[in-house]
Amino acid sequence: MTPVEILKNRIASGALTEDAGQMAAAEALTNLHQQLAKWRIRDGWVRHKTPPPKGLYLWGGVGRGKSMLMDMFFRNAPVAAKRRVHFHEFMQETHARIGVWRKRDERKKGQNDPIPPVAKDIAKTARLLCFDEFQVTDIADAMLLGRLFEQLFEIGVVVVATSNRVPDDLYKDGINRQLFLPFIGELKTRLDVMEISSGADHRLAQLTAAPVYYSPNGPESDAALDAAWHRLTQGAEPKACTITVHGRAVPVPSEAAGVARFTFEELCARPLGAADYLALAAKFHTLLIEGVPRLSPDKRNEAKRFVTLIDALYEAKTKLIMSAATDPEGLYPAGDGAFEFERTASRLMEMRSEIYLAAAHDDVMPENGE
């Protein structure tokens, strides 16, 4: 099915409301879907034959449905070698690939430029690259992107991206930004740029459609979290993934459409720290946390991690939906750190407010996970 067909089906079922901006974006994605099907059959993805179709850069404010539309396109895109990936994750992997290349023997053979072989390796497994949350904040990424994407485009890789920023605002006010400007020009040449021009914040509507804090723990709270998950992901296919922080893999058991779901034990009973929580807060606009228990002094380590987690989410304005044994004030009533936990309880209360839920998510990934 094409994105237009999927979107119309969801509107007809009542899962989504009709939105002119989303429909226009779905039509653009459907057009690309059809072009890819024709180009793949005719040219077999062979280099130096007919140029591939132009990709698409979808941008717009939060809650416009960009990730949902990307999922609709990606799932049925008529390309075998394809990948959908968060842009930060892709860049971390690319820097790692370059590091591995530099340790090989190729440099000793006079091949001093890692970009062409790294781009070729990327293209072997992904002739269609779909980037969610395309943004550039790191100077190392900014200096690499132009040469990397020049190679990818030359090979014939098709790129689709979603972003909160118009291309001309990428790496805005960054160091040596003038060196980055040619990449913006290349991006606008190779991709059609389209704004999802809807005034509706669908994400906020879904967040405020029901409470975001449920207690006590039990079947009713579990069912409420399931319902919140389905509202926010809007049919996107959930999958497990990992994010890399300081070279360590942090597993995410289930994520879809910018939403991640964890149990309390998965986040706070494991040896995770501030860098891990900051990376999660930057990558996902909403977290669902199941089964926060009433914490006692023998769980002070878990309590400290929970405090650190909430601080990270709060600072990034990441939205939180959770189930817990009791109201925030009663989660850690006594024990080492109970006084400090009062601030966490206050933040949990504030994070339930419509003002907080309406605030823009800060999706800037800390450099190197810090």
C-alpha positions as CSV (number, residue, x, y, z in Angstrom):
1,M,0.0,0.0,0.0
2,T,1.1,3.6,-0.7
3,P,1.3,6.2,2.1
4,V,-1.9,7.8,0.7
5,E,-3.8,4.5,0.9
6,I,-2.6,3.8,4.4
7,L,-3.4,7.3,5.6
8,K,-6.9,7.2,4.1
9,N,-7.6,3.8,5.7
10,R,-6.6,5.1,9.2
11,I,-8.8,8.2,8.7
12,A,-11.7,6.0,7.6
13,S,-11.2,3.8,10.7
14,G,-11.3,6.7,13.0
15,A,-7.7,6.2,14.2
16,L,-6.7,9.6,12.7
17,T,-8.4,12.8,11.8
18,E,-8.2,14.3,8.4
19,D,-5.4,16.8,8.0
20,A,-4.6,18.6,4.8
21,G,-0.9,19.0,5.5
22,Q,-0.5,15.3,6.3
23,M,-2.4,14.3,3.2
24,A,-0.2,16.6,1.0
25,A,2.9,15.0,2.5
26,A,1.5,11.5,2.0
27,E,0.9,12.4,-1.7
28,A,4.5,13.5,-2.1
29,L,5.7,10.2,-0.5
30,T,3.4,8.2,-2.7
31,N,4.8,9.9,-5.7
32,L,8.3,9.0,-4.6
33,H,7.1,5.4,-3.9
34,Q,5.9,5.1,-7.5
35,Q,9.0,6.6,-9.0
36,L,11.2,4.2,-7.0
37,A,9.2,1.3,-8.3
38,K,9.7,2.3,-11.9
39,W,13.4,3.3,-11.5
40,R,14.3,0.1,-9.7
41,I,12.7,-2.1,-12.4
42,R,14.2,-0.1,-15.3
43,D,17.7,0.3,-14.0
44,G,18.2,-2.3,-11.3
45,W,20.0,0.3,-9.1
46,V,23.0,0.2,-11.4
47,R,25.4,3.2,-11.0
48,H,25.9,5.7,-13.8
49,K,22.6,4.9,-15.5
50,T,19.5,7.0,-15.3
51,P,19.7,9.2,-12.2
52,P,17.5,8.0,-9.3
53,P,14.4,10.1,-8.3
54,K,14.9,13.0,-6.0
55,G,14.5,12.3,-2.3
56,L,12.2,14.2,0.0
57,Y,12.9,16.4,3.0
58,L,9.8,16.8,5.2
59,W,10.0,19.5,7.8
60,G,7.5,21.1,10.3
61,G,6.8,21.7,13.9
62,V,6.4,19.1,16.6
63,G,3.3,16.9,16.5
64,R,2.8,17.3,12.8
65,G,3.0,13.5,12.1
66,K,6.4,13.5,10.3
67,S,7.6,10.2,11.9
68,M,4.2,8.5,11.3
69,L,4.3,9.5,7.6
70,M,7.9,8.3,7.4
71,D,6.8,4.9,8.8
72,M,4.0,4.6,6.3
73,F,6.4,5.3,3.4
74,F,9.3,3.1,4.6
75,R,7.3,0.0,5.5
76,N,6.2,-0.6,1.9
77,A,8.8,1.3,-0.1
78,P,9.7,-0.9,-3.1
79,V,13.3,-1.2,-2.2
80,A,15.0,-4.3,-0.8
81,A,18.1,-2.6,0.6
82,K,16.6,0.1,2.8
83,R,17.1,1.5,6.3
84,R,15.2,3.9,8.6
85,V,17.4,5.3,11.3
86,H,17.6,8.2,13.7
87,F,20.0,10.7,12.2
88,H,22.2,10.9,15.3
89,E,22.5,7.2,15.4
90,F,23.6,7.1,11.8
91,M,26.3,9.7,12.3
92,Q,27.6,7.9,15.4
93,E,27.9,4.7,13.3
94,T,29.6,6.6,10.4
95,H,32.2,8.1,12.7
96,A,32.8,4.5,14.1
97,R,33.1,3.2,10.5
98,I,35.7,5.8,9.8
99,G,37.6,4.9,12.9
100,V,37.7,1.2,11.9
101,W,38.9,2.1,8.4
102,R,41.7,4.2,9.7
103,K,43.0,1.1,11.7
104,R,43.0,-1.1,8.6
105,D,45.8,-1.5,6.0
106,E,44.2,0.7,3.4
107,R,46.0,3.8,4.6
108,K,49.3,2.0,4.2
109,K,48.4,1.3,0.5
110,G,48.1,5.0,-0.2
111,Q,44.4,5.3,0.3
112,N,44.2,8.2,2.7
113,D,40.5,9.2,2.3
114,P,38.0,7.0,4.3
115,I,34.9,8.7,2.9
116,P,34.5,6.9,-0.5
117,P,34.9,3.4,1.0
118,V,32.7,4.2,3.9
119,A,30.0,5.6,1.7
120,K,30.3,2.5,-0.5
121,D,29.8,0.2,2.5
122,I,26.7,2.2,3.6
123,A,25.2,1.9,0.1
124,K,25.7,-1.9,0.0
125,T,23.0,-2.3,2.6
126,A,20.9,0.8,2.1
127,R,20.0,2.2,-1.3
128,L,17.2,4.0,0.4
129,L,18.1,5.9,3.6
130,C,15.2,7.3,5.7
131,F,16.4,9.7,8.4
132,D,14.2,10.6,11.3
133,E,14.9,13.9,13.1
134,F,17.5,15.2,10.7
135,Q,19.5,17.9,12.4
136,V,23.1,19.1,12.7
137,T,24.6,20.5,15.9
138,D,28.0,18.9,16.1
139,I,31.0,20.5,14.2
140,A,32.4,17.0,13.4
141,D,29.2,16.0,11.8
142,A,28.9,19.3,9.9
143,M,32.4,19.0,8.4
144,L,31.8,15.4,7.4
145,L,28.3,15.6,5.9
146,G,29.1,17.3,2.6
147,R,31.7,14.9,1.4
148,L,29.8,11.8,2.7
149,F,26.5,12.7,1.1
150,E,28.2,13.7,-2.1
151,Q,29.5,10.1,-2.4
152,L,26.2,8.6,-1.4
153,F,24.3,10.6,-4.0
154,E,26.9,9.8,-6.6
155,I,26.4,6.1,-5.9
156,G,22.6,6.5,-6.3
157,V,21.4,6.4,-2.7
158,V,18.0,8.0,-2.3
159,V,17.4,10.0,0.9
160,V,14.2,10.8,2.7
161,A,14.4,12.9,5.9
162,T,12.2,14.4,8.5
163,S,13.2,17.5,10.5
164,N,11.9,20.2,12.7
165,R,14.1,22.7,10.8
166,V,14.0,24.0,7.2
167,P,17.3,23.1,5.5
168,D,18.5,26.7,5.5
169,D,18.4,26.6,9.4
170,L,20.5,23.4,9.7
171,Y,23.7,24.0,11.8
172,K,22.4,27.5,12.5
173,D,25.0,29.7,14.2
174,G,27.5,26.8,14.2
175,I,31.2,27.1,14.2
176,N,32.6,27.6,10.6
177,R,29.1,27.4,9.3
178,Q,30.2,28.9,5.9
179,L,32.0,25.6,5.2
180,F,28.6,23.8,5.8
181,L,26.6,25.9,3.4
182,P,27.5,23.9,0.2
183,F,26.0,20.8,1.8
184,I,22.7,22.7,2.3
185,G,22.7,23.6,-1.4
186,E,23.4,20.0,-2.4
187,L,20.6,18.8,-0.1
188,K,18.1,21.2,-1.7
189,T,19.2,20.0,-5.1
190,R,18.9,16.3,-4.4
191,L,15.8,16.4,-2.3
192,D,12.4,18.1,-2.7
193,V,11.8,20.2,0.4
194,M,8.3,20.2,1.8
195,E,6.8,21.7,4.9
196,I,3.9,19.9,6.6
197,S,1.9,23.1,7.0
198,S,-0.7,22.1,9.5
199,G,-1.5,24.2,12.5
200,A,-2.6,21.2,14.5
201,D,-0.2,19.7,17.1
202,H,-1.5,16.1,17.0
203,R,1.1,14.9,19.5
204,L,-0.2,17.3,22.1
205,A,-3.8,16.3,21.4
206,Q,-2.9,12.7,22.0
207,L,-0.9,13.5,25.1
208,T,-3.8,15.5,26.6
209,A,-6.5,13.1,25.6
210,A,-6.0,11.1,28.8
211,P,-3.9,11.4,32.0
212,V,-0.2,10.7,31.8
213,Y,0.3,9.4,35.3
214,Y,-1.4,6.3,36.5
215,S,-1.5,4.7,40.0
216,P,-1.6,2.3,41.6
217,N,0.2,-0.3,39.5
218,G,-2.0,-3.1,38.2
219,P,-4.1,-4.2,35.3
220,E,-5.9,-0.9,34.9
221,S,-2.7,1.1,34.7
222,D,-1.2,-1.5,32.3
223,A,-4.2,-1.1,30.0
224,A,-3.9,2.7,30.2
225,L,-0.3,2.6,29.2
226,D,-1.1,0.2,26.3
227,A,-3.8,2.7,25.1
228,A,-1.4,5.6,25.4
229,W,1.2,3.7,23.4
230,H,-1.3,3.0,20.6
231,R,-2.5,6.6,20.6
232,L,1.0,8.1,20.3
233,T,2.5,5.6,17.8
234,Q,-0.6,5.6,15.6
235,G,0.0,2.3,14.1
236,A,3.7,2.6,13.6
237,E,5.5,-0.8,13.8
238,P,7.4,-1.1,17.2
239,K,10.9,-2.5,17.2
240,A,13.8,-2.9,19.5
241,C,16.9,-0.7,19.0
242,T,20.1,0.4,20.7
243,I,21.7,3.7,21.2
244,T,25.4,4.1,21.7
245,V,26.8,6.2,24.6
246,H,30.5,6.3,25.1
247,G,30.9,3.2,23.0
248,R,28.4,1.3,25.1
249,A,25.1,-0.1,23.7
250,V,22.0,1.0,25.7
251,P,19.1,-1.3,24.7
252,V,15.7,0.1,24.0
253,P,13.2,-2.8,24.2
254,S,10.4,-1.1,22.1
255,E,10.2,2.2,20.2
256,A,8.1,3.6,17.4
257,A,7.4,7.0,16.0
258,G,9.7,8.7,18.4
259,V,8.2,7.0,21.5
260,A,10.1,4.5,23.7
261,R,8.7,2.1,26.3
262,F,10.5,0.7,29.3
263,T,9.8,-0.9,32.6
264,F,11.2,0.7,35.7
265,E,13.7,-2.2,36.1
266,E,15.0,-1.7,32.6
267,L,15.8,1.9,33.3
268,C,16.7,2.1,37.0
269,A,17.8,-1.4,38.1
270,R,20.6,-1.5,35.6
271,P,23.9,0.4,35.8
272,L,22.8,3.4,33.7
273,G,23.9,6.9,34.4
274,A,23.3,10.6,33.4
275,A,24.9,10.2,30.0
276,D,22.6,7.3,29.1
277,Y,19.5,9.2,30.3
278,L,20.5,12.4,28.5
279,A,20.9,10.4,25.2
280,L,17.5,8.8,25.7
281,A,15.9,12.1,26.5
282,A,17.3,13.6,23.3
283,K,16.4,10.8,21.0
284,F,12.8,10.2,22.0
285,H,10.1,12.9,22.4
286,T,8.1,10.6,24.8
287,L,8.9,7.9,27.2
288,L,6.5,5.4,28.7
289,I,7.7,3.8,32.0
290,E,5.8,0.9,33.6
291,G,5.7,-0.1,37.2
292,V,7.6,2.4,39.2
293,P,7.5,0.9,42.7
294,R,7.3,2.6,46.1
295,L,11.0,3.1,46.9
296,S,12.6,2.2,50.2
297,P,16.1,2.8,51.7
298,D,17.2,-0.6,50.3
299,K,16.4,0.7,46.8
300,R,18.3,4.0,47.2
301,N,20.5,3.2,44.1
302,E,17.4,2.7,42.0
303,A,16.0,5.9,43.5
304,K,19.1,7.9,42.6
305,R,18.9,6.6,39.1
306,F,15.2,7.5,38.9
307,V,16.0,11.1,40.1
308,T,18.7,11.4,37.4
309,L,16.4,10.0,34.8
310,I,13.6,12.5,35.6
311,D,16.1,15.4,35.6
312,A,17.3,14.4,32.1
313,L,13.7,14.1,30.8
314,Y,12.7,17.4,32.4
315,E,15.6,19.4,31.0
316,A,14.9,18.1,27.5
317,K,11.2,18.6,27.8
318,T,10.8,14.9,27.0
319,K,7.2,13.8,27.7
320,L,6.6,11.1,30.3
321,I,3.7,8.7,30.7
322,M,4.1,6.3,33.6
323,S,2.5,4.0,36.0
324,A,3.5,3.9,39.7
325,A,2.6,2.4,43.0
326,T,1.4,5.8,44.4
327,D,1.4,9.5,43.8
328,P,4.7,11.2,43.3
329,E,4.9,12.5,46.9
330,G,4.7,8.9,48.2
331,L,7.2,7.2,46.0
332,Y,10.2,7.7,48.3
333,P,8.9,8.9,51.6
334,A,12.0,8.1,53.8
335,G,15.6,7.1,53.5
336,D,18.9,8.3,52.1
337,G,18.1,10.9,49.5
338,A,14.4,11.3,50.4
339,F,14.8,15.1,50.8
340,E,16.3,15.4,47.4
341,F,13.5,13.3,46.0
342,E,11.1,16.0,46.9
343,R,12.3,18.0,43.8
344,T,11.7,14.9,41.7
345,A,8.2,14.6,43.0
346,S,7.6,18.3,42.2
347,R,8.9,17.8,38.7
348,L,6.7,14.7,38.1
349,M,3.7,16.9,39.1
350,E,4.8,19.6,36.7
351,M,5.4,17.1,33.9
352,R,1.7,16.3,34.0
353,S,0.6,19.9,33.2
354,E,-0.5,21.0,29.8
355,I,2.1,23.8,29.8
356,Y,4.9,21.2,30.1
357,L,3.2,18.8,27.6
358,A,3.0,21.7,25.1
359,A,6.6,22.7,25.5
360,A,9.0,22.0,22.5
361,H,11.2,19.0,22.9
362,D,14.9,19.7,23.0
363,D,16.3,17.0,20.7
364,V,19.9,18.1,20.7
365,M,22.0,15.1,21.4
366,P,24.8,15.8,23.9
367,E,28.2,15.4,22.2
368,N,29.6,11.9,22.7
369,G,26.6,11.2,24.9
370,E,27.7,13.6,27.6
